Amino acid sequence: MSQQRRALVTGATGGLGMALVPALIEAGYRVRATGRNLERITVLNDMGVEVVPADLLQSNVLTKLCKEQNVVFHLAALSSP
């Protein structure tokens, strides 16, 4: 019996992240995610995603987020109007 694959998606509440996460779930991944949009975090939770609030500028946070993940999709970015 094989272990379920795990993926971390940073920036999961952005447009690309909200498209990628369901595709990963459909492909059989267990998804861990970070993002800033509180409304979309609720949507991710409803999908069964493990949402972890994180400041990606802290290196110790990155180590914890990546632990036990098979793949990382880094979609987070600084944004401004």
mmCIF file of the N, C-alpha and C atoms, coordinates in Angstrom:
data_MODEL
# 
_entry.id   MODEL 
# 
loop_
_atom_site.group_PDB 
_atom_site.id 
_atom_site.type_symbol 
_atom_site.label_atom_id 
_atom_site.label_alt_id 
_atom_site.label_comp_id 
_atom_site.label_asym_id 
_atom_site.label_entity_id 
_atom_site.label_seq_id 
_atom_site.pdbx_PDB_ins_code 
_atom_site.Cartn_x 
_atom_site.Cartn_y 
_atom_site.Cartn_z 
_atom_site.occupancy 
_atom_site.B_iso_or_equiv 
_atom_site.pdbx_formal_charge 
_atom_site.auth_seq_id 
_atom_site.auth_comp_id 
_atom_site.auth_asym_id 
_atom_site.auth_atom_id 
_atom_site.pdbx_PDB_model_num 
ATOM 1   N N  . MET A 1 1  ? 0.848   -1.178 0.000  1.00 0.00 ? 1  MET A N  1 
ATOM 2   C CA . MET A 1 1  ? 0.000   0.000  0.000  1.00 0.00 ? 1  MET A CA 1 
ATOM 3   C C  . MET A 1 1  ? 0.892   1.240  0.000  1.00 0.00 ? 1  MET A C  1 
ATOM 4   N N  . SER A 1 2  ? 0.669   2.156  -0.926 1.00 0.00 ? 2  SER A N  1 
ATOM 5   C CA . SER A 1 2  ? 1.506   3.342  -1.016 1.00 0.00 ? 2  SER A CA 1 
ATOM 6   C C  . SER A 1 2  ? 0.939   4.466  -0.161 1.00 0.00 ? 2  SER A C  1 
ATOM 7   N N  . GLN A 1 3  ? 1.840   5.337  0.286  1.00 0.00 ? 3  GLN A N  1 
ATOM 8   C CA . GLN A 1 3  ? 1.453   6.465  1.111  1.00 0.00 ? 3  GLN A CA 1 
ATOM 9   C C  . GLN A 1 3  ? 0.936   7.600  0.226  1.00 0.00 ? 3  GLN A C  1 
ATOM 10  N N  . GLN A 1 4  ? -0.040  8.358  0.719  1.00 0.00 ? 4  GLN A N  1 
ATOM 11  C CA . GLN A 1 4  ? -0.602  9.458  -0.051 1.00 0.00 ? 4  GLN A CA 1 
ATOM 12  C C  . GLN A 1 4  ? 0.443   10.550 -0.267 1.00 0.00 ? 4  GLN A C  1 
ATOM 13  N N  . ARG A 1 5  ? 0.509   11.054 -1.488 1.00 0.00 ? 5  ARG A N  1 
ATOM 14  C CA . ARG A 1 5  ? 1.438   12.132 -1.807 1.00 0.00 ? 5  ARG A CA 1 
ATOM 15  C C  . ARG A 1 5  ? 0.962   13.421 -1.147 1.00 0.00 ? 5  ARG A C  1 
ATOM 16  N N  . ARG A 1 6  ? 1.928   14.270 -0.800 1.00 0.00 ? 6  ARG A N  1 
ATOM 17  C CA . ARG A 1 6  ? 1.624   15.517 -0.107 1.00 0.00 ? 6  ARG A CA 1 
ATOM 18  C C  . ARG A 1 6  ? 2.202   16.698 -0.867 1.00 0.00 ? 6  ARG A C  1 
ATOM 19  N N  . ALA A 1 7  ? 1.407   17.761 -0.949 1.00 0.00 ? 7  ALA A N  1 
ATOM 20  C CA . ALA A 1 7  ? 1.842   18.966 -1.653 1.00 0.00 ? 7  ALA A CA 1 
ATOM 21  C C  . ALA A 1 7  ? 1.593   20.197 -0.800 1.00 0.00 ? 7  ALA A C  1 
ATOM 22  N N  . LEU A 1 8  ? 2.567   21.089 -0.767 1.00 0.00 ? 8  LEU A N  1 
ATOM 23  C CA . LEU A 1 8  ? 2.422   22.398 -0.148 1.00 0.00 ? 8  LEU A CA 1 
ATOM 24  C C  . LEU A 1 8  ? 2.177   23.407 -1.252 1.00 0.00 ? 8  LEU A C  1 
ATOM 25  N N  . VAL A 1 9  ? 1.147   24.257 -1.070 1.00 0.00 ? 9  VAL A N  1 
ATOM 26  C CA . VAL A 1 9  ? 0.870   25.324 -2.025 1.00 0.00 ? 9  VAL A CA 1 
ATOM 27  C C  . VAL A 1 9  ? 0.912   26.640 -1.267 1.00 0.00 ? 9  VAL A C  1 
ATOM 28  N N  . THR A 1 10 ? 1.920   27.470 -1.553 1.00 0.00 ? 10 THR A N  1 
ATOM 29  C CA . THR A 1 10 ? 1.944   28.817 -0.995 1.00 0.00 ? 10 THR A CA 1 
ATOM 30  C C  . THR A 1 10 ? 1.161   29.713 -1.950 1.00 0.00 ? 10 THR A C  1 
ATOM 31  N N  . GLY A 1 11 ? 0.522   30.735 -1.407 1.00 0.00 ? 11 GLY A N  1 
ATOM 32  C CA . GLY A 1 11 ? -0.302  31.589 -2.256 1.00 0.00 ? 11 GLY A CA 1 
ATOM 33  C C  . GLY A 1 11 ? -1.541  30.869 -2.750 1.00 0.00 ? 11 GLY A C  1 
ATOM 34  N N  . ALA A 1 12 ? -2.032  29.947 -1.951 1.00 0.00 ? 12 ALA A N  1 
ATOM 35  C CA . ALA A 1 12 ? -3.149  29.093 -2.371 1.00 0.00 ? 12 ALA A CA 1 
ATOM 36  C C  . ALA A 1 12 ? -4.463  29.856 -2.520 1.00 0.00 ? 12 ALA A C  1 
ATOM 37  N N  . THR A 1 13 ? -4.573  31.038 -1.920 1.00 0.00 ? 13 THR A N  1 
ATOM 38  C CA . THR A 1 13 ? -5.832  31.787 -2.017 1.00 0.00 ? 13 THR A CA 1 
ATOM 39  C C  . THR A 1 13 ? -5.858  32.731 -3.216 1.00 0.00 ? 13 THR A C  1 
ATOM 40  N N  . GLY A 1 14 ? -4.799  32.758 -3.993 1.00 0.00 ? 14 GLY A N  1 
ATOM 41  C CA . GLY A 1 14 ? -4.782  33.553 -5.217 1.00 0.00 ? 14 GLY A CA 1 
ATOM 42  C C  . GLY A 1 14 ? -5.451  32.798 -6.356 1.00 0.00 ? 14 GLY A C  1 
ATOM 43  N N  . GLY A 1 15 ? -5.564  33.443 -7.489 1.00 0.00 ? 15 GLY A N  1 
ATOM 44  C CA . GLY A 1 15 ? -6.238  32.846 -8.643 1.00 0.00 ? 15 GLY A CA 1 
ATOM 45  C C  . GLY A 1 15 ? -5.633  31.532 -9.081 1.00 0.00 ? 15 GLY A C  1 
ATOM 46  N N  . LEU A 1 16 ? -4.323  31.493 -9.248 1.00 0.00 ? 16 LEU A N  1 
ATOM 47  C CA . LEU A 1 16 ? -3.663  30.263 -9.675 1.00 0.00 ? 16 LEU A CA 1 
ATOM 48  C C  . LEU A 1 16 ? -3.765  29.179 -8.602 1.00 0.00 ? 16 LEU A C  1 
ATOM 49  N N  . GLY A 1 17 ? -3.592  29.581 -7.340 1.00 0.00 ? 17 GLY A N  1 
ATOM 50  C CA . GLY A 1 17 ? -3.683  28.623 -6.247 1.00 0.00 ? 17 GLY A CA 1 
ATOM 51  C C  . GLY A 1 17 ? -5.055  27.986 -6.136 1.00 0.00 ? 17 GLY A C  1 
ATOM 52  N N  . MET A 1 18 ? -6.105  28.800 -6.329 1.00 0.00 ? 18 MET A N  1 
ATOM 53  C CA . MET A 1 18 ? -7.471  28.282 -6.230 1.00 0.00 ? 18 MET A CA 1 
ATOM 54  C C  . MET A 1 18 ? -7.804  27.349 -7.386 1.00 0.00 ? 18 MET A C  1 
ATOM 55  N N  . ALA A 1 19 ? -7.052  27.430 -8.470 1.00 0.00 ? 19 ALA A N  1 
ATOM 56  C CA . ALA A 1 19 ? -7.214  26.482 -9.575 1.00 0.00 ? 19 ALA A CA 1 
ATOM 57  C C  . ALA A 1 19 ? -6.370  25.225 -9.347 1.00 0.00 ? 19 ALA A C  1 
ATOM 58  N N  . LEU A 1 20 ? -5.181  25.413 -8.783 1.00 0.00 ? 20 LEU A N  1 
ATOM 59  C CA . LEU A 1 20 ? -4.260  24.293 -8.588 1.00 0.00 ? 20 LEU A CA 1 
ATOM 60  C C  . LEU A 1 20 ? -4.709  23.342 -7.477 1.00 0.00 ? 20 LEU A C  1 
ATOM 61  N N  . VAL A 1 21 ? -5.153  23.889 -6.359 1.00 0.00 ? 21 VAL A N  1 
ATOM 62  C CA . VAL A 1 21 ? -5.488  23.047 -5.206 1.00 0.00 ? 21 VAL A CA 1 
ATOM 63  C C  . VAL A 1 21 ? -6.516  21.967 -5.542 1.00 0.00 ? 21 VAL A C  1 
ATOM 64  N N  . PRO A 1 22 ? -7.656  22.312 -6.172 1.00 0.00 ? 22 PRO A N  1 
ATOM 65  C CA . PRO A 1 22 ? -8.607  21.239 -6.509 1.00 0.00 ? 22 PRO A CA 1 
ATOM 66  C C  . PRO A 1 22 ? -8.024  20.206 -7.474 1.00 0.00 ? 22 PRO A C  1 
ATOM 67  N N  . ALA A 1 23 ? -7.156  20.645 -8.381 1.00 0.00 ? 23 ALA A N  1 
ATOM 68  C CA . ALA A 1 23 ? -6.523  19.710 -9.313 1.00 0.00 ? 23 ALA A CA 1 
ATOM 69  C C  . ALA A 1 23 ? -5.611  18.742 -8.559 1.00 0.00 ? 23 ALA A C  1 
ATOM 70  N N  . LEU A 1 24 ? -4.894  19.242 -7.567 1.00 0.00 ? 24 LEU A N  1 
ATOM 71  C CA . LEU A 1 24 ? -4.029  18.372 -6.761 1.00 0.00 ? 24 LEU A CA 1 
ATOM 72  C C  . LEU A 1 24 ? -4.861  17.367 -5.966 1.00 0.00 ? 24 LEU A C  1 
ATOM 73  N N  . ILE A 1 25 ? -5.950  17.830 -5.381 1.00 0.00 ? 25 ILE A N  1 
ATOM 74  C CA . ILE A 1 25 ? -6.831  16.930 -4.629 1.00 0.00 ? 25 ILE A CA 1 
ATOM 75  C C  . ILE A 1 25 ? -7.372  15.842 -5.552 1.00 0.00 ? 25 ILE A C  1 
ATOM 76  N N  . GLU A 1 26 ? -7.804  16.240 -6.724 1.00 0.00 ? 26 GLU A N  1 
ATOM 77  C CA . GLU A 1 26 ? -8.328  15.292 -7.715 1.00 0.00 ? 26 GLU A CA 1 
ATOM 78  C C  . GLU A 1 26 ? -7.259  14.264 -8.107 1.00 0.00 ? 26 GLU A C  1 
ATOM 79  N N  . ALA A 1 27 ? -5.997  14.705 -8.135 1.00 0.00 ? 27 ALA A N  1 
ATOM 80  C CA . ALA A 1 27 ? -4.892  13.814 -8.497 1.00 0.00 ? 27 ALA A CA 1 
ATOM 81  C C  . ALA A 1 27 ? -4.443  12.941 -7.324 1.00 0.00 ? 27 ALA A C  1 
ATOM 82  N N  . GLY A 1 28 ? -5.093  13.106 -6.170 1.00 0.00 ? 28 GLY A N  1 
ATOM 83  C CA . GLY A 1 28 ? -4.792  12.240 -5.037 1.00 0.00 ? 28 GLY A CA 1 
ATOM 84  C C  . GLY A 1 28 ? -3.828  12.799 -4.016 1.00 0.00 ? 28 GLY A C  1 
ATOM 85  N N  . TYR A 1 29 ? -3.513  14.079 -4.111 1.00 0.00 ? 29 TYR A N  1 
ATOM 86  C CA . TYR A 1 29 ? -2.605  14.693 -3.145 1.00 0.00 ? 29 TYR A CA 1 
ATOM 87  C C  . TYR A 1 29 ? -3.341  15.117 -1.881 1.00 0.00 ? 29 TYR A C  1 
ATOM 88  N N  . ARG A 1 30 ? -2.644  15.048 -0.775 1.00 0.00 ? 30 ARG A N  1 
ATOM 89  C CA . ARG A 1 30 ? -3.076  15.675 0.468  1.00 0.00 ? 30 ARG A CA 1 
ATOM 90  C C  . ARG A 1 30 ? -2.418  17.047 0.437  1.00 0.00 ? 30 ARG A C  1 
ATOM 91  N N  . VAL A 1 31 ? -3.215  18.116 0.559  1.00 0.00 ? 31 VAL A N  1 
ATOM 92  C CA . VAL A 1 31 ? -2.704  19.464 0.341  1.00 0.00 ? 31 VAL A CA 1 
ATOM 93  C C  . VAL A 1 31 ? -2.601  20.252 1.647  1.00 0.00 ? 31 VAL A C  1 
ATOM 94  N N  . ARG A 1 32 ? -1.448  20.901 1.818  1.00 0.00 ? 32 ARG A N  1 
ATOM 95  C CA . ARG A 1 32 ? -1.219  21.887 2.876  1.00 0.00 ? 32 ARG A CA 1 
ATOM 96  C C  . ARG A 1 32 ? -1.106  23.222 2.143  1.00 0.00 ? 32 ARG A C  1 
ATOM 97  N N  . ALA A 1 33 ? -1.711  24.283 2.696  1.00 0.00 ? 33 ALA A N  1 
ATOM 98  C CA . ALA A 1 33 ? -1.747  25.546 1.975  1.00 0.00 ? 33 ALA A CA 1 
ATOM 99  C C  . ALA A 1 33 ? -1.541  26.749 2.886  1.00 0.00 ? 33 ALA A C  1 
ATOM 100 N N  . THR A 1 34 ? -1.039  27.816 2.292  1.00 0.00 ? 34 THR A N  1 
ATOM 101 C CA . THR A 1 34 ? -0.962  29.116 2.944  1.00 0.00 ? 34 THR A CA 1 
ATOM 102 C C  . THR A 1 34 ? -1.595  30.137 2.013  1.00 0.00 ? 34 THR A C  1 
ATOM 103 N N  . GLY A 1 35 ? -2.082  31.214 2.593  1.00 0.00 ? 35 GLY A N  1 
ATOM 104 C CA . GLY A 1 35 ? -2.674  32.280 1.793  1.00 0.00 ? 35 GLY A CA 1 
ATOM 105 C C  . GLY A 1 35 ? -3.203  33.379 2.695  1.00 0.00 ? 35 GLY A C  1 
ATOM 106 N N  . ARG A 1 36 ? -3.500  34.535 2.103  1.00 0.00 ? 36 ARG A N  1 
ATOM 107 C CA . ARG A 1 36 ? -3.923  35.691 2.899  1.00 0.00 ? 36 ARG A CA 1 
ATOM 108 C C  . ARG A 1 36 ? -5.414  36.004 2.809  1.00 0.00 ? 36 ARG A C  1 
ATOM 109 N N  . ASN A 1 37 ? -6.100  35.522 1.806  1.00 0.00 ? 37 ASN A N  1 
ATOM 110 C CA . ASN A 1 37 ? -7.508  35.859 1.606  1.00 0.00 ? 37 ASN A CA 1 
ATOM 111 C C  . ASN A 1 37 ? -8.370  35.008 2.539  1.00 0.00 ? 37 ASN A C  1 
ATOM 112 N N  . LEU A 1 38 ? -8.935  35.650 3.564  1.00 0.00 ? 38 LEU A N  1 
ATOM 113 C CA . LEU A 1 38 ? -9.675  34.917 4.601  1.00 0.00 ? 38 LEU A CA 1 
ATOM 114 C C  . LEU A 1 38 ? -10.909 34.203 4.054  1.00 0.00 ? 38 LEU A C  1 
ATOM 115 N N  . GLU A 1 39 ? -11.607 34.802 3.108  1.00 0.00 ? 39 GLU A N  1 
ATOM 116 C CA . GLU A 1 39 ? -12.775 34.145 2.523  1.00 0.00 ? 39 GLU A CA 1 
ATOM 117 C C  . GLU A 1 39 ? -12.376 32.871 1.777  1.00 0.00 ? 39 GLU A C  1 
ATOM 118 N N  . ARG A 1 40 ? -11.294 32.949 1.057  1.00 0.00 ? 40 ARG A N  1 
ATOM 119 C CA . ARG A 1 40 ? -10.842 31.779 0.301  1.00 0.00 ? 40 ARG A CA 1 
ATOM 120 C C  . ARG A 1 40 ? -10.231 30.713 1.206  1.00 0.00 ? 40 ARG A C  1 
ATOM 121 N N  . ILE A 1 41 ? -9.697  31.113 2.339  1.00 0.00 ? 41 ILE A N  1 
ATOM 122 C CA . ILE A 1 41 ? -9.197  30.131 3.307  1.00 0.00 ? 41 ILE A CA 1 
ATOM 123 C C  . ILE A 1 41 ? -10.349 29.247 3.766  1.00 0.00 ? 41 ILE A C  1 
ATOM 124 N N  . THR A 1 42 ? -11.521 29.840 3.958  1.00 0.00 ? 42 THR A N  1 
ATOM 125 C CA . THR A 1 42 ? -12.707 29.077 4.333  1.00 0.00 ? 42 THR A CA 1 
ATOM 126 C C  . THR A 1 42 ? -13.053 28.061 3.247  1.00 0.00 ? 42 THR A C  1 
ATOM 127 N N  . VAL A 1 43 ? -12.956 28.472 1.990  1.00 0.00 ? 43 VAL A N  1 
ATOM 128 C CA . VAL A 1 43 ? -13.226 27.564 0.864  1.00 0.00 ? 43 VAL A CA 1 
ATOM 129 C C  . VAL A 1 43 ? -12.232 26.406 0.879  1.00 0.00 ? 43 VAL A C  1 
ATOM 130 N N  . LEU A 1 44 ? -10.959 26.716 1.093  1.00 0.00 ? 44 LEU A N  1 
ATOM 131 C CA . LEU A 1 44 ? -9.933  25.667 1.145  1.00 0.00 ? 44 LEU A CA 1 
ATOM 132 C C  . LEU A 1 44 ? -10.210 24.692 2.288  1.00 0.00 ? 44 LEU A C  1 
ATOM 133 N N  . ASN A 1 45 ? -10.570 25.223 3.451  1.00 0.00 ? 45 ASN A N  1 
ATOM 134 C CA . ASN A 1 45 ? -10.917 24.348 4.586  1.00 0.00 ? 45 ASN A CA 1 
ATOM 135 C C  . ASN A 1 45 ? -12.056 23.414 4.222  1.00 0.00 ? 45 ASN A C  1 
ATOM 136 N N  . ASP A 1 46 ? -13.056 23.948 3.530  1.00 0.00 ? 46 ASP A N  1 
ATOM 137 C CA . ASP A 1 46 ? -14.205 23.130 3.121  1.00 0.00 ? 46 ASP A CA 1 
ATOM 138 C C  . ASP A 1 46 ? -13.800 22.031 2.144  1.00 0.00 ? 46 ASP A C  1 
ATOM 139 N N  . MET A 1 47 ? -12.698 22.219 1.412  1.00 0.00 ? 47 MET A N  1 
ATOM 140 C CA . MET A 1 47 ? -12.189 21.200 0.485  1.00 0.00 ? 47 MET A CA 1 
ATOM 141 C C  . MET A 1 47 ? -11.395 20.123 1.220  1.00 0.00 ? 47 MET A C  1 
ATOM 142 N N  . GLY A 1 48 ? -11.134 20.340 2.507  1.00 0.00 ? 48 GLY A N  1 
ATOM 143 C CA . GLY A 1 48 ? -10.340 19.382 3.275  1.00 0.00 ? 48 GLY A CA 1 
ATOM 144 C C  . GLY A 1 48 ? -8.855  19.681 3.273  1.00 0.00 ? 48 GLY A C  1 
ATOM 145 N N  . VAL A 1 49 ? -8.500  20.890 2.872  1.00 0.00 ? 49 VAL A N  1 
ATOM 146 C CA . VAL A 1 49 ? -7.097  21.309 2.817  1.00 0.00 ? 49 VAL A CA 1 
ATOM 147 C C  . VAL A 1 49 ? -6.622  21.696 4.214  1.00 0.00 ? 49 VAL A C  1 
ATOM 148 N N  . GLU A 1 50 ? -5.386  21.353 4.538  1.00 0.00 ? 50 GLU A N  1 
ATOM 149 C CA . GLU A 1 50 ? -4.762  21.788 5.785  1.00 0.00 ? 50 GLU A CA 1 
ATOM 150 C C  . GLU A 1 50 ? -4.230  23.204 5.545  1.00 0.00 ? 50 GLU A C  1 
ATOM 151 N N  . VAL A 1 51 ? -4.900  24.201 6.101  1.00 0.00 ? 51 VAL A N  1 
ATOM 152 C CA . VAL A 1 51 ? -4.482  25.587 5.925  1.00 0.00 ? 51 VAL A CA 1 
ATOM 153 C C  . VAL A 1 51 ? -3.635  25.998 7.117  1.00 0.00 ? 51 VAL A C  1 
ATOM 154 N N  . VAL A 1 52 ? -2.428  26.514 6.834  1.00 0.00 ? 52 VAL A N  1 
ATOM 155 C CA . VAL A 1 52 ? -1.499  26.914 7.876  1.00 0.00 ? 52 VAL A CA 1 
ATOM 156 C C  . VAL A 1 52 ? -1.186  28.400 7.712  1.00 0.00 ? 52 VAL A C  1 
ATOM 157 N N  . PRO A 1 53 ? -1.602  29.237 8.684  1.00 0.00 ? 53 PRO A N  1 
ATOM 158 C CA . PRO A 1 53 ? -1.228  30.648 8.617  1.00 0.00 ? 53 PRO A CA 1 
ATOM 159 C C  . PRO A 1 53 ? 0.288   30.757 8.769  1.00 0.00 ? 53 PRO A C  1 
ATOM 160 N N  . ALA A 1 54 ? 0.921   31.542 7.911  1.00 0.00 ? 54 ALA A N  1 
ATOM 161 C CA . ALA A 1 54 ? 2.380   31.606 7.953  1.00 0.00 ? 54 ALA A CA 1 
ATOM 162 C C  . ALA A 1 54 ? 2.895   32.908 7.363  1.00 0.00 ? 54 ALA A C  1 
ATOM 163 N N  . ASP A 1 55 ? 3.977   33.410 7.946  1.00 0.00 ? 55 ASP A N  1 
ATOM 164 C CA . ASP A 1 55 ? 4.717   34.532 7.385  1.00 0.00 ? 55 ASP A CA 1 
ATOM 165 C C  . ASP A 1 55 ? 5.914   33.923 6.662  1.00 0.00 ? 55 ASP A C  1 
ATOM 166 N N  . LEU A 1 56 ? 5.859   33.925 5.350  1.00 0.00 ? 56 LEU A N  1 
ATOM 167 C CA . LEU A 1 56 ? 6.897   33.246 4.561  1.00 0.00 ? 56 LEU A CA 1 
ATOM 168 C C  . LEU A 1 56 ? 8.251   33.933 4.618  1.00 0.00 ? 56 LEU A C  1 
ATOM 169 N N  . LEU A 1 57 ? 8.316   35.108 5.229  1.00 0.00 ? 57 LEU A N  1 
ATOM 170 C CA . LEU A 1 57 ? 9.604   35.790 5.376  1.00 0.00 ? 57 LEU A CA 1 
ATOM 171 C C  . LEU A 1 57 ? 10.422  35.222 6.538  1.00 0.00 ? 57 LEU A C  1 
ATOM 172 N N  . GLN A 1 58 ? 9.819   34.359 7.335  1.00 0.00 ? 58 GLN A N  1 
ATOM 173 C CA . GLN A 1 58 ? 10.529  33.737 8.454  1.00 0.00 ? 58 GLN A CA 1 
ATOM 174 C C  . GLN A 1 58 ? 11.017  32.355 8.040  1.00 0.00 ? 58 GLN A C  1 
ATOM 175 N N  . SER A 1 59 ? 12.336  32.174 8.004  1.00 0.00 ? 59 SER A N  1 
ATOM 176 C CA . SER A 1 59 ? 12.905  30.922 7.498  1.00 0.00 ? 59 SER A CA 1 
ATOM 177 C C  . SER A 1 59 ? 12.498  29.709 8.326  1.00 0.00 ? 59 SER A C  1 
ATOM 178 N N  . ASN A 1 60 ? 12.326  29.860 9.627  1.00 0.00 ? 60 ASN A N  1 
ATOM 179 C CA . ASN A 1 60 ? 11.923  28.708 10.447 1.00 0.00 ? 60 ASN A CA 1 
ATOM 180 C C  . ASN A 1 60 ? 10.513  28.245 10.092 1.00 0.00 ? 60 ASN A C  1 
ATOM 181 N N  . VAL A 1 61 ? 9.672   29.147 9.628  1.00 0.00 ? 61 VAL A N  1 
ATOM 182 C CA . VAL A 1 61 ? 8.321   28.802 9.195  1.00 0.00 ? 61 VAL A CA 1 
ATOM 183 C C  . VAL A 1 61 ? 8.385   27.952 7.935  1.00 0.00 ? 61 VAL A C  1 
ATOM 184 N N  . LEU A 1 62 ? 9.259   28.322 7.018  1.00 0.00 ? 62 LEU A N  1 
ATOM 185 C CA . LEU A 1 62 ? 9.393   27.584 5.761  1.00 0.00 ? 62 LEU A CA 1 
ATOM 186 C C  . LEU A 1 62 ? 9.802   26.138 6.006  1.00 0.00 ? 62 LEU A C  1 
ATOM 187 N N  . THR A 1 63 ? 10.711  25.937 6.915  1.00 0.00 ? 63 THR A N  1 
ATOM 188 C CA . THR A 1 63 ? 11.158  24.581 7.248  1.00 0.00 ? 63 THR A CA 1 
ATOM 189 C C  . THR A 1 63 ? 9.990   23.745 7.752  1.00 0.00 ? 63 THR A C  1 
ATOM 190 N N  . LYS A 1 64 ? 9.187   24.316 8.637  1.00 0.00 ? 64 LYS A N  1 
ATOM 191 C CA . LYS A 1 64 ? 8.038   23.590 9.184  1.00 0.00 ? 64 LYS A CA 1 
ATOM 192 C C  . LYS A 1 64 ? 6.991   23.320 8.108  1.00 0.00 ? 64 LYS A C  1 
ATOM 193 N N  . LEU A 1 65 ? 6.734   24.304 7.246  1.00 0.00 ? 65 LEU A N  1 
ATOM 194 C CA . LEU A 1 65 ? 5.734   24.123 6.194  1.00 0.00 ? 65 LEU A CA 1 
ATOM 195 C C  . LEU A 1 65 ? 6.113   23.001 5.237  1.00 0.00 ? 65 LEU A C  1 
ATOM 196 N N  . CYS A 1 66 ? 7.393   22.924 4.911  1.00 0.00 ? 66 CYS A N  1 
ATOM 197 C CA . CYS A 1 66 ? 7.857   21.957 3.910  1.00 0.00 ? 66 CYS A CA 1 
ATOM 198 C C  . CYS A 1 66 ? 8.038   20.547 4.465  1.00 0.00 ? 66 CYS A C  1 
ATOM 199 N N  . LYS A 1 67 ? 8.037   20.414 5.781  1.00 0.00 ? 67 LYS A N  1 
ATOM 200 C CA . LYS A 1 67 ? 8.256   19.104 6.397  1.00 0.00 ? 67 LYS A CA 1 
ATOM 201 C C  . LYS A 1 67 ? 7.219   18.097 5.911  1.00 0.00 ? 67 LYS A C  1 
ATOM 202 N N  . GLU A 1 68 ? 7.711   16.949 5.483  1.00 0.00 ? 68 GLU A N  1 
ATOM 203 C CA . GLU A 1 68 ? 6.911   15.802 5.036  1.00 0.00 ? 68 GLU A CA 1 
ATOM 204 C C  . GLU A 1 68 ? 6.133   16.054 3.748  1.00 0.00 ? 68 GLU A C  1 
ATOM 205 N N  . GLN A 1 69 ? 6.506   17.077 2.980  1.00 0.00 ? 69 GLN A N  1 
ATOM 206 C CA . GLN A 1 69 ? 5.850   17.349 1.703  1.00 0.00 ? 69 GLN A CA 1 
ATOM 207 C C  . GLN A 1 69 ? 6.673   16.736 0.576  1.00 0.00 ? 69 GLN A C  1 
ATOM 208 N N  . ASN A 1 70 ? 6.001   16.187 -0.422 1.00 0.00 ? 70 ASN A N  1 
ATOM 209 C CA . ASN A 1 70 ? 6.693   15.628 -1.579 1.00 0.00 ? 70 ASN A CA 1 
ATOM 210 C C  . ASN A 1 70 ? 7.024   16.673 -2.622 1.00 0.00 ? 70 ASN A C  1 
ATOM 211 N N  . VAL A 1 71 ? 6.200   17.717 -2.672 1.00 0.00 ? 71 VAL A N  1 
ATOM 212 C CA . VAL A 1 71 ? 6.378   18.753 -3.687 1.00 0.00 ? 71 VAL A CA 1 
ATOM 213 C C  . VAL A 1 71 ? 5.865   20.082 -3.128 1.00 0.00 ? 71 VAL A C  1 
ATOM 214 N N  . VAL A 1 72 ? 6.495   21.179 -3.574 1.00 0.00 ? 72 VAL A N  1 
ATOM 215 C CA . VAL A 1 72 ? 6.082   22.528 -3.168 1.00 0.00 ? 72 VAL A CA 1 
ATOM 216 C C  . VAL A 1 72 ? 5.756   23.333 -4.424 1.00 0.00 ? 72 VAL A C  1 
ATOM 217 N N  . PHE A 1 73 ? 4.587   23.949 -4.417 1.00 0.00 ? 73 PHE A N  1 
ATOM 218 C CA . PHE A 1 73 ? 4.195   24.885 -5.471 1.00 0.00 ? 73 PHE A CA 1 
ATOM 219 C C  . PHE A 1 73 ? 4.213   26.268 -4.837 1.00 0.00 ? 73 PHE A C  1 
ATOM 220 N N  . HIS A 1 74 ? 5.229   27.061 -5.171 1.00 0.00 ? 74 HIS A N  1 
ATOM 221 C CA . HIS A 1 74 ? 5.398   28.379 -4.560 1.00 0.00 ? 74 HIS A CA 1 
ATOM 222 C C  . HIS A 1 74 ? 4.726   29.417 -5.439 1.00 0.00 ? 74 HIS A C  1 
ATOM 223 N N  . LEU A 1 75 ? 3.496   29.796 -5.062 1.00 0.00 ? 75 LEU A N  1 
ATOM 224 C CA . LEU A 1 75 ? 2.715   30.749 -5.837 1.00 0.00 ? 75 LEU A CA 1 
ATOM 225 C C  . LEU A 1 75 ? 2.559   32.079 -5.113 1.00 0.00 ? 75 LEU A C  1 
ATOM 226 N N  . ALA A 1 76 ? 3.101   32.194 -3.913 1.00 0.00 ? 76 ALA A N  1 
ATOM 227 C CA . ALA A 1 76 ? 2.964   33.420 -3.124 1.00 0.00 ? 76 ALA A CA 1 
ATOM 228 C C  . ALA A 1 76 ? 3.813   34.529 -3.732 1.00 0.00 ? 76 ALA A C  1 
ATOM 229 N N  . ALA A 1 77 ? 3.285   35.744 -3.598 1.00 0.00 ? 77 ALA A N  1 
ATOM 230 C CA . ALA A 1 77 ? 4.016   36.919 -4.104 1.00 0.00 ? 77 ALA A CA 1 
ATOM 231 C C  . ALA A 1 77 ? 3.556   38.154 -3.334 1.00 0.00 ? 77 ALA A C  1 
ATOM 232 N N  . LEU A 1 78 ? 4.427   39.130 -3.282 1.00 0.00 ? 78 LEU A N  1 
ATOM 233 C CA . LEU A 1 78 ? 4.015   40.418 -2.735 1.00 0.00 ? 78 LEU A CA 1 
ATOM 234 C C  . LEU A 1 78 ? 3.087   41.060 -3.742 1.00 0.00 ? 78 LEU A C  1 
ATOM 235 N N  . SER A 1 79 ? 1.998   41.599 -3.265 1.00 0.00 ? 79 SER A N  1 
ATOM 236 C CA . SER A 1 79 ? 1.073   42.256 -4.177 1.00 0.00 ? 79 SER A CA 1 
ATOM 237 C C  . SER A 1 79 ? 0.731   43.642 -3.655 1.00 0.00 ? 79 SER A C  1 
ATOM 238 N N  . SER A 1 80 ? 0.450   44.523 -4.566 1.00 0.00 ? 80 SER A N  1 
ATOM 239 C CA . SER A 1 80 ? 0.046   45.877 -4.190 1.00 0.00 ? 80 SER A CA 1 
ATOM 240 C C  . SER A 1 80 ? -0.881  46.413 -5.271 1.00 0.00 ? 80 SER A C  1 
ATOM 241 N N  . PRO A 1 81 ? -1.752  47.359 -4.887 1.00 0.00 ? 81 PRO A N  1 
ATOM 242 C CA . PRO A 1 81 ? -2.692  47.916 -5.866 1.00 0.00 ? 81 PRO A CA 1 
ATOM 243 C C  . PRO A 1 81 ? -1.996  48.705 -6.961 1.00 0.00 ? 81 PRO A C  1 
# 
